[in-house]
């Protein structure tokens, strides 16, 4: 005779069957729920465009709302002071180059010939003084010449020999040319002058303010005649390409937003759906920003992701809230 099932075992069996059925229902319902829905906004990408030099604003060439291209000139500074500084720097380069050339070429042949003639003259004077000393010394025993006369002749001979030695040293210097140390110093002075000239040329080039990328003029801050500095923007540009969307995903959905995942992006103002690709997933969790719309509690930790829009148009404006549908990882798009 079979024993009846105890009530406590029967209740446990019913609980196990109910749990398995609930889990299976959850899996089917979750698989049919469609793509993961996220909310975010189009990144604001602006450029505060300013001159690298201080000066007076000469021209302002574009207005707010204008589409500008990379390399297009937008404004200019009064360049007269910068041209004058460049001219002075160029003159310093020429002077330094002339000084180096002088040292490299050495003394002129005429200077060397003059030094040789000075040596010949000193030799003649020294020979005459030496001969007079010998003559005076020969006259001293007979009393024709005094000791004072001999001493004077000896002093004159010594002075003539010293002058001859000095003339010969000067000729050697003329023949040797410039010292290596002087040449090295002149080269360094020329290099410094050239660097100053390049800096002056760069400063002159910086009087032209050009667009660094294709963009739209969001704000025109300064007008012609204003004094500006490197810390004072003249324009604020809004970059048009590429277009990025910033969104946040909870930890439970993090496995569905790997880099390279395809998404669809749409806004409330346009029926157009834009294709995009997730390009960045933050490695660090953070609290949900207040500007992000999500059904989760705002105290939940989320991960920031960045989506690149493949073919954006002007309808997708910066700061616009958008809806993102993650199409990959086995979910069925709706």
C-alpha positions as CSV (number, residue, x, y, z in Angstrom):
1,X,0.0,0.0,0.0
2,X,1.4,3.4,-1.1
3,X,2.0,6.0,1.5
4,X,0.1,9.3,0.8
5,X,2.2,12.4,-0.1
6,X,2.8,14.5,2.9
7,X,1.3,18.0,2.6
8,X,4.7,19.7,3.2
9,X,6.3,17.8,0.3
10,X,3.3,18.5,-1.9
11,X,3.7,22.3,-1.2
12,X,7.4,22.2,-2.0
13,X,6.7,20.4,-5.3
14,X,4.1,23.0,-6.3
15,X,6.5,25.8,-5.5
16,X,9.3,24.2,-7.6
17,X,6.9,23.8,-10.6
18,X,5.7,27.4,-10.2
19,X,9.3,28.8,-10.1
20,X,10.3,26.9,-13.2
21,X,7.2,28.1,-15.1
22,X,7.8,31.7,-14.0
23,X,11.4,31.6,-15.1
24,X,10.4,30.2,-18.5
25,X,7.7,32.9,-18.8
26,X,10.2,35.6,-17.9
27,X,12.7,34.3,-20.6
28,X,10.0,34.3,-23.3
29,X,8.6,37.7,-22.3
30,X,12.1,39.2,-22.1
31,X,13.1,37.8,-25.5
32,X,9.9,39.2,-27.1
33,X,10.3,42.6,-25.4
34,X,12.1,44.1,-28.5
35,X,15.3,46.1,-28.5
36,X,16.8,47.8,-25.5
37,X,15.5,51.3,-25.2
38,X,17.9,54.0,-23.9
39,X,17.5,57.8,-23.6
40,X,20.2,60.4,-24.2
41,X,21.0,63.6,-26.0
42,X,23.2,64.8,-28.9
43,X,26.6,65.9,-27.6
44,X,27.3,69.7,-27.6
45,X,30.6,70.1,-29.4
46,X,31.7,73.8,-29.4
47,X,35.0,75.6,-30.1
48,X,35.9,78.8,-28.3
49,X,37.9,80.4,-31.1
50,X,40.4,83.1,-30.1
51,X,43.6,84.7,-31.4
52,X,47.0,83.6,-30.0
53,X,48.1,87.2,-30.0
54,X,46.9,90.4,-28.4
55,X,45.9,93.3,-30.6
56,X,43.1,95.4,-32.2
57,X,40.5,93.5,-34.1
58,X,40.6,94.7,-37.7
59,X,37.9,92.7,-39.5
60,X,35.2,90.3,-38.5
61,X,34.0,88.5,-41.6
62,X,31.2,86.1,-40.7
63,X,28.0,86.3,-38.8
64,X,26.1,84.0,-36.5
65,X,24.5,81.0,-38.2
66,X,27.0,81.0,-41.0
67,X,28.4,77.7,-42.2
68,X,32.2,77.8,-42.3
69,X,34.8,75.4,-43.6
70,X,38.1,74.3,-42.2
71,X,40.8,76.9,-43.1
72,X,38.3,79.7,-43.9
73,X,39.4,83.1,-42.6
74,X,37.0,84.4,-40.0
75,X,38.7,87.5,-38.6
76,X,42.0,89.5,-38.6
77,X,44.0,91.7,-36.3
78,X,45.7,94.9,-37.2
79,X,49.1,93.5,-38.4
80,X,51.2,96.7,-38.6
81,X,53.0,96.1,-35.3
82,X,53.7,92.5,-36.2
83,X,55.1,93.4,-39.6
84,X,57.4,96.0,-37.9
85,X,58.6,93.4,-35.4
86,X,59.3,90.9,-38.3
87,X,61.3,93.6,-40.1
88,X,63.4,94.2,-37.0
89,X,64.0,90.5,-36.5
90,X,65.1,90.1,-40.1
91,X,67.6,93.0,-39.7
92,X,69.1,91.2,-36.7
93,X,69.5,88.1,-38.7
94,X,71.4,89.9,-41.4
95,X,73.7,91.6,-38.8
96,X,74.5,88.2,-37.1
97,X,75.1,86.6,-40.5
98,X,77.6,89.4,-41.5
99,X,79.4,89.0,-38.2
100,X,79.8,85.2,-38.7
101,X,81.0,85.7,-42.3
102,X,83.6,88.2,-41.1
103,X,85.0,85.7,-38.6
104,X,84.9,82.8,-41.1
105,X,86.7,84.7,-43.9
106,X,89.5,85.9,-41.6
107,X,91.5,89.1,-42.1
108,X,91.8,90.8,-45.5
109,X,95.0,90.4,-47.5
110,X,95.7,94.2,-47.1
111,X,95.6,93.9,-43.4
112,X,98.1,91.0,-43.5
113,X,100.4,92.9,-45.8
114,X,100.2,95.9,-43.5
115,X,101.2,93.7,-40.5
116,X,104.2,92.3,-42.5
117,X,105.4,95.9,-43.3
118,X,105.1,96.7,-39.6
119,X,107.4,93.8,-38.8
120,X,109.9,94.9,-41.4
121,X,109.9,98.4,-40.0
122,X,110.4,97.1,-36.5
123,X,113.3,94.9,-37.7
124,X,115.0,97.9,-39.2
125,X,114.6,99.9,-36.1
126,X,115.9,97.1,-33.9
127,X,118.9,96.5,-36.1
128,X,119.8,100.2,-36.1
129,X,119.4,100.4,-32.3
130,X,121.6,97.3,-31.8
131,X,124.3,98.7,-34.1
132,X,124.3,102.0,-32.2
133,X,124.7,100.1,-28.9
134,X,127.7,98.3,-30.2
135,X,129.2,101.5,-31.5
136,X,128.7,103.3,-28.2
137,X,130.2,100.4,-26.2
138,X,133.3,100.5,-28.4
139,X,133.8,104.2,-27.7
140,X,133.5,103.9,-24.0
141,X,137.1,102.7,-23.2
142,X,138.6,105.6,-25.0
143,X,136.5,108.1,-23.3
144,X,134.8,109.3,-26.4
145,X,131.4,108.0,-25.2
146,X,130.1,108.3,-21.7
147,X,128.5,105.6,-19.6
148,X,125.2,107.5,-19.8
149,X,125.3,107.4,-23.6
150,X,125.9,103.7,-23.5
151,X,123.0,103.1,-21.2
152,X,120.7,105.2,-23.4
153,X,121.8,103.1,-26.5
154,X,121.1,99.9,-24.6
155,X,117.6,101.1,-23.6
156,X,116.8,102.1,-27.1
157,X,117.9,98.7,-28.4
158,X,115.8,96.9,-25.8
159,X,112.7,99.0,-26.8
160,X,113.3,98.2,-30.5
161,X,113.5,94.5,-29.8
162,X,110.2,94.7,-27.8
163,X,108.5,96.5,-30.6
164,X,109.7,93.9,-33.1
165,X,108.3,91.1,-31.0
166,X,105.0,92.8,-30.8
167,X,104.8,93.4,-34.5
168,X,105.6,89.7,-35.1
169,X,102.8,88.6,-32.7
170,X,100.4,90.9,-34.5
171,X,101.4,89.3,-37.9
172,X,100.8,85.8,-36.4
173,X,97.3,86.8,-35.2
174,X,96.5,88.1,-38.7
175,X,97.7,84.9,-40.3
176,X,95.8,82.7,-37.7
177,X,92.5,84.3,-38.3
178,X,89.5,84.1,-35.9
179,X,89.4,81.9,-32.8
180,X,87.1,78.9,-32.8
181,X,85.4,80.2,-29.7
182,X,84.5,83.5,-31.4
183,X,83.1,81.6,-34.4
184,X,81.0,79.4,-32.2
185,X,79.6,82.4,-30.4
186,X,78.8,84.1,-33.7
187,X,77.0,80.9,-34.9
188,X,74.9,80.9,-31.7
189,X,74.0,84.5,-32.1
190,X,72.9,83.8,-35.6
191,X,70.7,80.9,-34.5
192,X,69.1,83.0,-31.8
193,X,68.4,85.8,-34.4
194,X,66.8,83.3,-36.8
195,X,64.6,81.9,-34.0
196,X,63.4,85.4,-33.1
197,X,62.6,85.9,-36.8
198,X,60.6,82.7,-36.9
199,X,58.7,83.7,-33.7
200,X,57.9,87.1,-35.3
201,X,56.7,85.4,-38.5
202,X,54.5,83.1,-36.4
203,X,53.0,86.1,-34.6
204,X,52.3,87.7,-37.9
205,X,50.5,84.6,-39.1
206,X,48.5,84.5,-36.0
207,X,46.8,87.8,-36.9
208,X,44.6,85.7,-39.1
209,X,41.9,83.7,-37.4
210,X,40.8,80.6,-39.4
211,X,38.2,77.9,-38.8
212,X,39.8,74.7,-37.5
213,X,37.0,72.5,-38.8
214,X,33.7,72.6,-40.6
215,X,31.2,74.2,-38.2
216,X,28.4,76.6,-37.7
217,X,29.0,80.0,-36.1
218,X,27.0,79.8,-32.9
219,X,28.0,83.1,-31.5
220,X,29.9,86.2,-32.7
221,X,31.3,87.8,-29.5
222,X,33.6,90.6,-30.6
223,X,33.3,93.4,-33.2
224,X,35.9,95.2,-35.3
225,X,37.9,97.8,-33.4
226,X,37.8,95.8,-30.1
227,X,41.0,95.0,-28.3
228,X,41.4,91.3,-27.8
229,X,43.7,88.9,-26.0
230,X,44.4,85.2,-26.2
231,X,41.9,84.6,-23.4
232,X,39.0,86.4,-25.1
233,X,37.1,84.3,-27.7
234,X,35.9,86.1,-30.9
235,X,33.6,83.3,-32.1
236,X,32.0,80.2,-30.6
237,X,31.7,77.5,-33.3
238,X,29.4,74.5,-33.2
239,X,31.0,71.5,-34.9
240,X,28.8,69.7,-37.4
241,X,30.8,66.5,-38.0
242,X,31.0,64.0,-36.5
243,X,27.8,63.8,-34.5
244,X,27.9,62.0,-31.2
245,X,25.0,60.9,-28.9
246,X,25.6,60.5,-25.2
247,X,23.5,58.0,-23.2
248,X,23.6,56.0,-20.0
249,X,23.0,52.3,-19.5
250,X,22.4,50.4,-16.3
251,X,24.7,47.6,-15.1
252,X,22.0,44.9,-15.9
253,X,22.0,45.9,-19.6
254,X,25.7,46.6,-19.9
255,X,26.3,43.3,-21.8
256,X,24.1,44.6,-24.7
257,X,26.1,47.7,-25.5
258,X,29.5,46.5,-26.4
259,X,31.6,48.8,-28.8
260,X,30.5,48.2,-32.4
261,X,26.8,47.5,-31.5
262,X,24.4,48.9,-34.1
263,X,21.7,51.2,-32.8
264,X,18.8,53.3,-34.2
265,X,18.4,56.9,-33.0
266,X,15.3,59.0,-33.3
267,X,14.0,62.3,-31.9
268,X,10.6,63.7,-31.0
269,X,10.8,66.4,-33.7
270,X,11.4,64.2,-36.7
271,X,10.3,60.7,-37.9
272,X,13.7,60.0,-39.3
273,X,15.7,57.2,-37.7
274,X,19.4,57.5,-37.8
275,X,21.8,54.6,-37.9
276,X,24.6,54.7,-35.4
277,X,27.3,52.6,-33.8
278,X,28.3,52.4,-30.2
279,X,32.0,53.5,-30.1
280,X,32.7,54.0,-26.4
281,X,31.6,52.5,-23.2
282,X,32.8,54.0,-20.0
283,X,34.9,51.7,-17.8
284,X,33.7,53.5,-14.7
285,X,30.3,53.6,-13.1
286,X,28.6,56.9,-12.1
287,X,25.4,58.2,-10.8
288,X,22.7,59.0,-13.3
289,X,22.9,62.6,-14.3
290,X,19.7,64.6,-13.6
291,X,19.4,65.5,-17.3
292,X,19.0,61.9,-18.4
293,X,15.5,60.4,-18.7
294,X,15.3,56.8,-17.5
295,X,12.8,54.6,-15.8
296,X,15.3,53.5,-13.1
297,X,15.9,55.3,-9.9
298,X,18.2,58.2,-10.2
299,X,20.4,56.8,-7.4
300,X,21.3,53.8,-9.6
301,X,24.8,53.5,-11.0
302,X,25.0,53.6,-14.7
303,X,27.7,53.6,-17.4
304,X,28.1,56.3,-20.0
305,X,28.2,55.3,-23.7
306,X,28.9,57.4,-26.8
307,X,27.2,56.6,-30.1
308,X,28.5,57.9,-33.5
309,X,25.7,58.7,-36.0
310,X,26.5,57.4,-39.4
311,X,24.7,59.9,-41.7
312,X,23.5,62.9,-39.7
313,X,21.6,65.9,-41.1
314,X,20.7,69.3,-39.8
315,X,17.5,68.0,-38.1
316,X,19.7,66.3,-35.5
317,X,20.8,69.3,-33.4
318,X,23.1,69.5,-30.5
319,X,21.6,69.1,-27.1
320,X,18.5,67.5,-28.6
321,X,17.0,64.6,-26.5
322,X,16.9,61.4,-28.4
323,X,15.7,57.8,-28.1
324,X,18.2,55.0,-28.8
325,X,17.2,51.4,-29.7
326,X,19.9,48.9,-29.4
327,X,19.4,46.5,-32.3
328,X,22.1,43.9,-31.7
329,X,22.6,40.9,-29.4
330,X,19.6,38.8,-30.4
331,X,16.9,41.3,-29.8
332,X,14.2,41.7,-32.5
333,X,13.9,45.3,-33.8
334,X,10.4,46.9,-33.7
